Amino acid sequence: MSEEKSPRSGLGAVWEQTSTLLLAIVIALGIRAFIIEPYRIPSGSMLPTLLIGDHLFVNKFIYGMKVPFGEARLPGLRAPQRGDVVVFTVAKQGSETHPADRRPKLPTEEFVKRVVGLPGDRVELKNDEVFINGEHIEQTPLPDDFVDDRGRKLHRHQVTMDEKSFVVLDDPNAPYPRPRAPIVVEEGRYFMLGDNRDHSKDSRYWGTVRLAEIKGPAFVLYWSWDFNGGWGELLNPVTWWDLLTGKMRWERIGHGV
């Protein structure tokens, strides 16, 4: 004679499945909050290193995980270094940008730039040339231009900074920004520049960033497509077909930053 399944055992199976799902959600949220967070590139300020439509992961524990509901951080593996590409929080008021800690009542937004100045550094820019503590950061011209999404031909230059090598862009038709006095980076703060030097709103314009506002360094691309539209457009099958057949950048997926 077969044993009948009791109502309690049925509820137990449902609870087991539900608790497993809840645990998976908690683990996923914990990973996002403390270890790895995704970020999408919405603009061309970091061309040619990062393209519009790149999706990357941010390492949130290497500089020290943030303690929830506060500004304190646990000890990290290392401090930010010159040349790191980092995601950080700024305050926004219309088209104006401010360091988040100096305008705490404003809404915030995430930016991605390259660390150029460390605490205590004296940073100076002369005609798009960078000087750190009086030392000129050499820029070696490269033969081929980079053409951006607006059809502008931008000159490429190879830069090496503290053993990190990367390419920056120079727009020959952009006016040089007016000369600025050298900036001495305060303790606990960092000076950021975009690799697309003439088309980046960075520390030259709105100031330096506290370590507390830096989420972490970008370290790998997990997705990349030539698309900067809204989620609503992705509901259209035609959009998906266009992306998969012509706008996916398969060769960028898995690349380190």
C-alpha positions as CSV (number, residue, x, y, z in Angstrom):
1,M,0.0,0.0,0.0
2,S,1.6,3.3,-1.1
3,E,2.2,6.0,1.4
4,E,0.2,9.2,0.9
5,K,2.1,12.5,0.8
6,S,1.2,14.7,3.7
7,P,0.4,18.3,3.1
8,R,3.3,19.3,5.4
9,S,5.8,17.4,3.3
10,G,4.5,19.3,0.2
11,L,4.9,22.7,2.0
12,G,8.3,21.6,3.1
13,A,9.4,21.0,-0.5
14,V,8.1,24.4,-1.5
15,W,9.9,26.1,1.4
16,E,13.1,24.3,0.5
17,Q,13.0,25.5,-3.1
18,T,12.0,29.1,-2.0
19,S,14.8,29.2,0.7
20,T,17.3,28.0,-1.9
21,L,16.2,30.8,-4.3
22,L,16.3,33.4,-1.5
23,L,19.8,32.3,-0.5
24,A,21.0,32.6,-4.2
25,I,19.5,36.1,-4.4
26,V,21.2,37.1,-1.1
27,I,24.6,35.7,-2.3
28,A,24.2,37.5,-5.7
29,L,23.4,40.8,-3.9
30,G,26.3,40.3,-1.5
31,I,28.7,39.7,-4.5
32,R,27.4,42.9,-6.2
33,A,27.6,44.9,-3.0
34,F,31.1,43.8,-1.8
35,I,33.1,42.0,-4.5
36,I,32.1,42.6,-8.1
37,E,29.7,45.2,-9.7
38,P,28.8,45.6,-13.4
39,Y,29.1,49.0,-15.1
40,R,28.1,50.2,-18.6
41,I,30.1,52.8,-20.5
42,P,27.6,55.5,-21.6
43,S,30.0,58.1,-23.2
44,G,33.2,58.5,-25.1
45,S,35.3,60.1,-22.4
46,M,37.6,57.0,-22.1
47,L,38.1,56.3,-25.8
48,P,39.9,54.4,-27.1
49,T,40.4,52.3,-24.0
50,L,36.6,52.0,-23.4
51,L,34.0,52.2,-26.1
52,I,30.4,53.4,-25.8
53,G,28.4,50.2,-25.1
54,D,31.2,48.4,-23.3
55,H,30.1,46.5,-20.1
56,L,32.7,45.8,-17.5
57,F,33.1,44.4,-14.0
58,V,34.5,46.5,-11.2
59,N,36.6,44.9,-8.5
60,K,35.1,46.3,-5.2
61,F,37.4,44.6,-2.7
62,I,40.9,45.3,-4.0
63,Y,41.0,48.9,-2.4
64,G,39.0,47.6,0.6
65,M,35.3,46.8,0.8
66,K,33.1,49.6,2.1
67,V,31.3,49.0,5.3
68,P,27.5,49.2,4.7
69,F,25.7,52.4,5.7
70,G,28.9,54.3,6.2
71,E,32.1,55.6,4.6
72,A,34.6,53.3,6.4
73,R,36.5,50.7,4.4
74,L,38.0,47.4,5.4
75,P,41.8,47.0,4.7
76,G,42.4,46.4,1.0
77,L,45.0,44.6,-1.0
78,R,46.5,47.9,-2.3
79,A,45.7,51.6,-2.7
80,P,44.8,53.1,-6.1
81,Q,47.8,53.5,-8.4
82,R,48.6,55.8,-11.3
83,G,47.1,54.4,-14.5
84,D,44.2,52.5,-12.8
85,V,40.9,52.8,-14.6
86,V,38.3,53.3,-11.8
87,V,34.6,53.8,-11.3
88,F,33.6,56.4,-8.7
89,T,30.7,58.5,-7.6
90,V,30.3,62.2,-8.2
91,A,27.5,64.7,-7.4
92,K,25.5,66.1,-10.3
93,Q,23.4,69.3,-10.6
94,G,22.2,69.6,-14.1
95,S,25.2,69.8,-16.3
96,E,27.5,70.6,-13.4
97,T,29.7,68.0,-11.7
98,H,31.1,68.2,-8.1
99,P,33.0,65.9,-5.8
100,A,30.3,63.9,-4.0
101,D,31.6,64.6,-0.5
102,R,31.5,68.4,-1.1
103,R,27.9,68.4,-2.3
104,P,26.4,65.6,-0.2
105,K,22.8,66.8,-0.8
106,L,22.9,66.5,-4.6
107,P,22.0,63.3,-6.5
108,T,24.9,61.2,-7.5
109,E,26.1,59.5,-10.7
110,E,28.9,57.1,-11.5
111,F,31.9,58.1,-13.7
112,V,34.8,56.1,-15.0
113,K,38.2,57.7,-15.5
114,R,41.9,57.0,-15.1
115,V,43.9,57.8,-11.9
116,V,46.7,60.2,-12.7
117,G,47.4,62.0,-9.5
118,L,47.9,60.4,-6.1
119,P,47.7,62.0,-2.6
120,G,50.4,64.6,-2.3
121,D,51.1,64.8,-6.1
122,R,51.6,68.1,-7.8
123,V,49.7,67.8,-11.1
124,E,50.0,70.3,-13.9
125,L,48.6,70.3,-17.5
126,K,50.2,72.5,-20.2
127,N,48.5,72.2,-23.6
128,D,47.2,68.7,-22.9
129,E,50.7,67.6,-21.7
130,V,50.7,66.2,-18.1
131,F,53.4,66.9,-15.5
132,I,53.5,65.1,-12.2
133,N,55.7,66.5,-9.5
134,G,57.5,68.4,-12.2
135,E,58.2,65.4,-14.4
136,H,56.7,65.3,-17.9
137,I,54.7,62.3,-18.8
138,E,55.8,61.4,-22.3
139,Q,53.3,60.9,-25.1
140,T,54.6,59.0,-28.1
141,P,52.6,59.8,-31.3
142,L,51.1,56.7,-33.1
143,P,50.7,56.6,-36.9
144,D,46.9,55.8,-37.2
145,D,44.2,58.2,-36.1
146,F,41.1,57.1,-34.1
147,V,37.7,58.1,-35.7
148,D,35.0,58.6,-33.1
149,D,31.2,58.2,-33.5
150,R,30.9,61.8,-34.7
151,G,33.5,61.3,-37.4
152,R,36.2,63.3,-35.7
153,K,39.8,62.2,-36.4
154,L,41.6,62.1,-33.1
155,H,45.4,61.7,-32.9
156,R,46.6,58.7,-30.8
157,H,49.5,58.8,-28.3
158,Q,51.1,56.0,-26.3
159,V,51.6,56.8,-22.7
160,T,53.4,54.9,-20.0
161,M,52.7,55.7,-16.4
162,D,54.1,53.7,-13.5
163,E,54.6,50.6,-15.8
164,K,51.0,50.9,-17.1
165,S,50.9,51.5,-20.9
166,F,47.8,52.9,-22.6
167,V,46.6,55.1,-25.4
168,V,45.2,58.6,-25.1
169,L,43.5,60.7,-27.8
170,D,44.1,64.3,-28.8
171,D,41.7,66.3,-30.9
172,P,43.8,68.6,-33.2
173,N,40.8,70.8,-33.8
174,A,39.9,71.4,-30.1
175,P,41.2,74.6,-28.5
176,Y,43.6,74.1,-25.7
177,P,42.0,74.6,-22.3
178,R,43.1,77.8,-20.6
179,P,46.2,77.3,-18.4
180,R,45.4,76.3,-14.8
181,A,47.6,76.6,-11.8
182,P,49.2,73.3,-10.6
183,I,47.0,71.2,-8.4
184,V,48.4,69.6,-5.2
185,V,46.3,66.5,-4.5
186,E,45.0,66.5,-1.0
187,E,45.6,63.5,1.3
188,G,43.0,60.8,0.7
189,R,42.1,62.1,-2.7
190,Y,42.9,61.3,-6.3
191,F,43.1,63.3,-9.6
192,M,41.3,61.7,-12.5
193,L,41.6,62.2,-16.3
194,G,39.8,60.7,-19.2
195,D,41.8,59.1,-22.0
196,N,39.9,61.1,-24.6
197,R,41.6,64.2,-23.2
198,D,39.8,66.9,-25.2
199,H,36.3,65.4,-24.7
200,S,36.3,64.4,-21.0
201,K,35.0,66.4,-18.1
202,D,37.3,65.3,-15.3
203,S,39.3,66.5,-12.4
204,R,40.6,69.5,-14.4
205,Y,37.1,70.9,-14.3
206,W,35.4,69.7,-11.0
207,G,38.2,68.6,-8.6
208,T,39.5,65.5,-7.0
209,V,37.9,62.3,-5.7
210,R,38.0,60.8,-2.2
211,L,38.9,57.2,-1.8
212,A,35.5,56.7,-0.1
213,E,33.8,57.5,-3.4
214,I,35.9,55.1,-5.5
215,K,34.1,51.9,-6.0
216,G,37.1,50.1,-7.5
217,P,39.2,49.4,-10.6
218,A,37.6,48.1,-13.8
219,F,39.2,44.8,-14.7
220,V,37.5,42.9,-17.5
221,L,34.9,43.5,-20.2
222,Y,32.0,40.9,-20.1
223,W,29.9,42.4,-22.9
224,S,30.3,45.0,-25.7
225,W,28.0,46.2,-28.3
226,D,27.6,49.4,-30.4
227,F,24.3,50.4,-28.7
228,N,23.5,53.2,-26.4
229,G,19.7,53.2,-26.4
230,G,17.2,52.5,-23.7
231,W,15.9,49.2,-22.4
232,G,12.6,49.9,-24.3
233,E,14.4,49.6,-27.6
234,L,15.6,46.1,-26.6
235,L,12.0,44.9,-26.6
236,N,12.0,45.3,-30.4
237,P,13.3,42.1,-32.1
238,V,14.6,44.2,-34.9
239,T,17.0,45.9,-32.5
240,W,18.3,42.5,-31.3
241,W,18.8,41.3,-34.8
242,D,20.8,44.4,-35.7
243,L,22.9,44.0,-32.6
244,L,23.7,40.3,-33.1
245,T,24.4,40.6,-36.8
246,G,26.3,43.9,-37.0
247,K,26.8,45.7,-33.7
248,M,28.2,43.1,-31.3
249,R,31.9,43.5,-30.6
250,W,32.6,39.8,-29.9
251,E,36.3,40.4,-30.0
252,R,36.2,42.7,-27.0
253,I,34.5,40.3,-24.6
254,G,36.9,39.0,-22.0
255,H,39.5,41.7,-22.6
256,G,41.2,43.2,-19.5
257,V,41.0,46.9,-18.8
